[in-house]
Structure formats: C-alpha cells, structure tokens
Amino acid sequence: MGEFDLIERFFKRPPQRVDVGIGDDCAVWSPRSGYQLAFSADMLVEGRHFLSTTDPQRLGHKALAVNLSDLAACGATPQAFLLSLSLPHADSDWLSGFSKGLFQLADAHACELIGGDTTQGPLNIAITVMGEVPHGQSILRSGAQAGDDLYVSGHLGDARLALEAFRGKVSLPQPVFDAARLRMDCPTPRVALGQALRGIAHAMADVSDGLLGDLGHILKASQVGAEIDTHIATTLMQTARQWSCPPDLAMSCVMSGGDDYELVFTAPVASSAEVLAAAHGCGTRVTRIGRITPSRTLSLLDAKGQIVTNTFRSFDHFA
C-alpha cells in the first residue's frame, strides 16, 4: 500500500466546513466574522508518550484528545485539524483501528481532518488543531487575580498510577489497573466545560504535565501565587477509592503525575455558583482545591492549614 493509497483509504473524507480539504497542496478555510482562531499542536512519540502495546484505536483517540484539551483550556470550539504521521510500515489493521479512534472523537466534536503528511520512520503522531472563539473571549493563563478560587475538573493522578504500575513500582488489582490505564490511554478533553467557562473563569490551563507544573504556568503568567488544599486535591484520584493507595503515592500522582488532560482554572469567589452551574450544565465535575494569593509563591497546605513540603516535579521532556 502506497502513501496516497493509505491517505485515500483511511483518512480522506469529503470536506464539511472548509472550502478545500484533503487532496490539494493546501486546505482553504474561511473563518467566521466576529471570531478569533485558536491553534495548538502536540506530538506523540512511541516510547516517550505511549507504549508500543497501546491499542491503536485508543491511540487515535488520545492523539486528538490531547490537542482538543488545549482548545478547551482557552474556551475555543474545535473546527479542524492537520495530522502528520510517521509510520514504520503501512499496517492496514493498525491504521484501521487508529483512524477509527481518531474519527470517533473528531466526529463527537465536529472537528474535521483537512490535511497533513505521512512518511516512513519511527512511530510519531503530530496533530495541529484549529478552533474558534468569540472575539476577545479567549481564556488565557495570564488572567488569574489574587483572591480567586482555584478549581480543577474531573479526576487527577489515575494516568500516572497506571504508568507507575508499568514501571513496576506498584502492584495493582486488575480492575484498578484497567481503570487507571483507561484514564491514561483515553483522556476526556473538557471542551464543553471550557466553552461554558467563557466570561466566568479568569485564567485556565489544561493539566498535561502535572497539576503543579501547569498551575505554575498560570501563576507565572499572572504574576500571582496559590495555596492548594492537599487534603481535598488528593481525593480526586478516582482509582484510589478502589484500593488502599499509599498516601504518599496518591499525593505524588495527583500533584505531578500528568497525562490527566483536565482543566485547572481560577474564578472570582463571587462566581462560585456560576462555576458550578457551568459544570453541571455540561456534566463535568469541578472541585475547588485552593485559592490564588498575591505572594507569587505556590504553597501546599494540609487539613490543618500547615505547609506541606513540596518536593514534586512535573513532567519536562528535557529534564
């Protein structure tokens, strides 16, 4: 199977919202008046971001999900994406599963594949996603204000727990491992929540490299600090409820685990009812885990308000 046969068989679809889609040198797209375009790109490399044993359908889902999570973090609505794919060889079964997982998620968010590239080489998946947001309504990292409440969506730490099991550092009951691996392989991008928080949240980021690291980006951009109530945050590890997870492991997975693809955001105290209504409206849990401070330092607090030593390091590709 040649390169263009591969594209035709597994990835080419009739264009929906774009003027020109797959099959020309460029895709052509006419953006709507009154909207700004939002772009993001992510790359997944075998052995670095996913295991060679990862199911291709799950991998197709995750490849797009991590990009949609970036759009969610700025309150954007997905529109289209480009896919660049490096493959060791053209395996029809693998491509069938991968494209199925990719398009199931793309169709769920009306996000259209409009072009890309394929080549032979080590397995590497790169996606550039495009979205739109009403002019001036993007939620950025730089808007957090002292006194804001600090929230996170969904659950944290489960994906890292699966990774620790793969590394042989923890032994998990099979149902717990399966649940944790599902969280690692098939994250849920919080697109609807991101849109619902436009005009409510002051600042937002997606949790891809770990809660502390990604919150740190907000704090740096906004020139503020934060206090996290660790006794609340550590309850957000869903799989910990299914077995006796050691407290230190739960703390590490939640604070610096990464691969959660949840949203961490700040909002005024007076907007708490609006935050909860937005979350309820899109069926996504949100939890208040702390507050923004003017100190420019990040503090972890226990249930008694005492400072917990912060020795956690979030993921860094070159650390």
URSULDA-V534656 format. One record per residue. N is the residue number from 1. SS is DSSP state (2 for helix, 1 for strand, 0 for the rest). Layout:
BEGIN
n:N ss:SS
n:N ss:SS
END
This chain:
BEGIN
n:1 ss:0
n:2 ss:0
n:3 ss:2
n:4 ss:2
n:5 ss:2
n:6 ss:2
n:7 ss:2
n:8 ss:2
n:9 ss:2
n:10 ss:2
n:11 ss:0
n:12 ss:0
n:13 ss:0
n:14 ss:0
n:15 ss:0
n:16 ss:0
n:17 ss:0
n:18 ss:0
n:19 ss:0
n:20 ss:1
n:21 ss:0
n:22 ss:0
n:23 ss:0
n:24 ss:0
n:25 ss:0
n:26 ss:0
n:27 ss:0
n:28 ss:1
n:29 ss:0
n:30 ss:0
n:31 ss:0
n:32 ss:0
n:33 ss:0
n:34 ss:0
n:35 ss:1
n:36 ss:1
n:37 ss:1
n:38 ss:1
n:39 ss:1
n:40 ss:1
n:41 ss:1
n:42 ss:1
n:43 ss:1
n:44 ss:1
n:45 ss:1
n:46 ss:1
n:47 ss:0
n:48 ss:0
n:49 ss:0
n:50 ss:1
n:51 ss:0
n:52 ss:0
n:53 ss:0
n:54 ss:0
n:55 ss:0
n:56 ss:2
n:57 ss:2
n:58 ss:2
n:59 ss:2
n:60 ss:2
n:61 ss:2
n:62 ss:2
n:63 ss:2
n:64 ss:2
n:65 ss:2
n:66 ss:2
n:67 ss:2
n:68 ss:2
n:69 ss:2
n:70 ss:2
n:71 ss:2
n:72 ss:2
n:73 ss:2
n:74 ss:0
n:75 ss:0
n:76 ss:0
n:77 ss:1
n:78 ss:1
n:79 ss:1
n:80 ss:1
n:81 ss:1
n:82 ss:1
n:83 ss:1
n:84 ss:1
n:85 ss:1
n:86 ss:1
n:87 ss:1
n:88 ss:0
n:89 ss:0
n:90 ss:0
n:91 ss:0
n:92 ss:2
n:93 ss:2
n:94 ss:2
n:95 ss:2
n:96 ss:2
n:97 ss:2
n:98 ss:2
n:99 ss:2
n:100 ss:2
n:101 ss:2
n:102 ss:2
n:103 ss:2
n:104 ss:2
n:105 ss:2
n:106 ss:2
n:107 ss:2
n:108 ss:2
n:109 ss:0
n:110 ss:0
n:111 ss:0
n:112 ss:1
n:113 ss:1
n:114 ss:1
n:115 ss:1
n:116 ss:1
n:117 ss:1
n:118 ss:1
n:119 ss:1
n:120 ss:1
n:121 ss:0
n:122 ss:0
n:123 ss:0
n:124 ss:1
n:125 ss:1
n:126 ss:1
n:127 ss:1
n:128 ss:1
n:129 ss:1
n:130 ss:1
n:131 ss:1
n:132 ss:1
n:133 ss:1
n:134 ss:1
n:135 ss:0
n:136 ss:0
n:137 ss:0
n:138 ss:0
n:139 ss:0
n:140 ss:0
n:141 ss:2
n:142 ss:2
n:143 ss:2
n:144 ss:0
n:145 ss:0
n:146 ss:0
n:147 ss:0
n:148 ss:0
n:149 ss:1
n:150 ss:1
n:151 ss:1
n:152 ss:1
n:153 ss:1
n:154 ss:0
n:155 ss:0
n:156 ss:0
n:157 ss:0
n:158 ss:2
n:159 ss:2
n:160 ss:2
n:161 ss:2
n:162 ss:2
n:163 ss:2
n:164 ss:2
n:165 ss:2
n:166 ss:2
n:167 ss:0
n:168 ss:0
n:169 ss:0
n:170 ss:0
n:171 ss:0
n:172 ss:0
n:173 ss:0
n:174 ss:2
n:175 ss:2
n:176 ss:2
n:177 ss:2
n:178 ss:2
n:179 ss:2
n:180 ss:2
n:181 ss:2
n:182 ss:2
n:183 ss:2
n:184 ss:2
n:185 ss:2
n:186 ss:0
n:187 ss:0
n:188 ss:0
n:189 ss:0
n:190 ss:0
n:191 ss:2
n:192 ss:2
n:193 ss:2
n:194 ss:2
n:195 ss:2
n:196 ss:2
n:197 ss:0
n:198 ss:0
n:199 ss:0
n:200 ss:0
n:201 ss:1
n:202 ss:1
n:203 ss:1
n:204 ss:1
n:205 ss:1
n:206 ss:1
n:207 ss:1
n:208 ss:0
n:209 ss:0
n:210 ss:0
n:211 ss:2
n:212 ss:2
n:213 ss:2
n:214 ss:2
n:215 ss:2
n:216 ss:2
n:217 ss:2
n:218 ss:2
n:219 ss:2
n:220 ss:2
n:221 ss:2
n:222 ss:2
n:223 ss:0
n:224 ss:0
n:225 ss:1
n:226 ss:1
n:227 ss:1
n:228 ss:1
n:229 ss:1
n:230 ss:2
n:231 ss:2
n:232 ss:2
n:233 ss:2
n:234 ss:2
n:235 ss:2
n:236 ss:2
n:237 ss:0
n:238 ss:2
n:239 ss:2
n:240 ss:2
n:241 ss:2
n:242 ss:2
n:243 ss:0
n:244 ss:0
n:245 ss:0
n:246 ss:0
n:247 ss:2
n:248 ss:2
n:249 ss:2
n:250 ss:2
n:251 ss:2
n:252 ss:2
n:253 ss:2
n:254 ss:2
n:255 ss:2
n:256 ss:2
n:257 ss:0
n:258 ss:0
n:259 ss:0
n:260 ss:0
n:261 ss:0
n:262 ss:1
n:263 ss:1
n:264 ss:1
n:265 ss:1
n:266 ss:1
n:267 ss:1
n:268 ss:0
n:269 ss:2
n:270 ss:2
n:271 ss:2
n:272 ss:2
n:273 ss:2
n:274 ss:2
n:275 ss:2
n:276 ss:2
n:277 ss:2
n:278 ss:2
n:279 ss:2
n:280 ss:2
n:281 ss:2
n:282 ss:0
n:283 ss:0
n:284 ss:0
n:285 ss:0
n:286 ss:1
n:287 ss:1
n:288 ss:1
n:289 ss:1
n:290 ss:1
n:291 ss:1
n:292 ss:1
n:293 ss:1
n:294 ss:0
n:295 ss:0
n:296 ss:0
n:297 ss:0
n:298 ss:1
n:299 ss:1
n:300 ss:1
n:301 ss:1
n:302 ss:0
n:303 ss:0
n:304 ss:0
n:305 ss:0
n:306 ss:0
n:307 ss:1
n:308 ss:1
n:309 ss:0
n:310 ss:0
n:311 ss:0
n:312 ss:0
n:313 ss:0
n:314 ss:0
n:315 ss:0
n:316 ss:0
n:317 ss:0
n:318 ss:0
n:319 ss:0
END
